[in-house]
Structure formats: structure tokens, C-alpha cells
Amino acid sequence: MLDLAAHRKGPPSPHGRVGPVCPMLTPDQIARGLERGRFRIEDGFLERRCSSCGDFYPLDTEFWYFAPAGQYGTHNLCKGCYLEYRRHWRARRQG
């Protein structure tokens, strides 16, 4: 069984949030993500695949940037890949 509540446990943050936060997904979104290979369930936790490096990470804000407009509530790149993308983009813009 998927334990989404376990992602919400953790030390309080200075911003009022409690540890990593997992976006709330509908059962249809989870089923569609599993079907398309974007999600997997590992040790009872929902994990998402990064579209850049292809690795799976737990679907919470410890590994993903929150993006409410995104299809699954997070950015499609893990935090590591997103930071690399931003560094490359900024360097290219600065010439």
C-alpha cells in the first residue's frame, strides 16, 4: 500500500511546512503515471522518474521542486538536474 503520509513527517521548517511535502495526486494521475513508466512504487513509497537523468526519486519536495501548474505537482526534472539546467542556461545567456 502507498504511504503518502510518511512523506509529510519530518522536522518543522522555518517556513511553516513540516519536512518534505508530497503533492496530492488523484488515483487516476497515479495510475496514468505508473502506466506510462513515470512512477513506480518502491518500499511502499511513490517514486517519480526524472525526465533528464532517468533516475527514480521519492515524489516529495526533498527531491523535486514544487510546481502547482505541472502535471504531477512538481517540475519534471529532479532538483539536481534542474540546477544543472539552470547553470547551463545562465552561462549561455551571459555569453
C-alpha positions, 0 to 999 in steps of 0.5 A: 500500500502507498504511504503518502503520509510518511512523506509529510513527517519530518522536522518543522521548517522555518517556513511553516511546512513540516519536512518534505511535502508530497503533492496530492495526486488523484488515483487516476494521475497515479495510475496514468503515471505508473502506466506510462513508466513515470512512477513506480512504487518502491518500499511502499513509497511513490517514486517519480522518474526524472525526465533528464537523468532517468533516475527514480526519486521519492515524489516529495519536495526533498527531491523535486521542486514544487510546481502547482501548474505541472502535471504531477505537482512538481517540475519534471526534472529532479532538483539536481538536474534542474540546477544543472539546467539552470547553470547551463542556461545562465552561462549561455545567456551571459555569453 
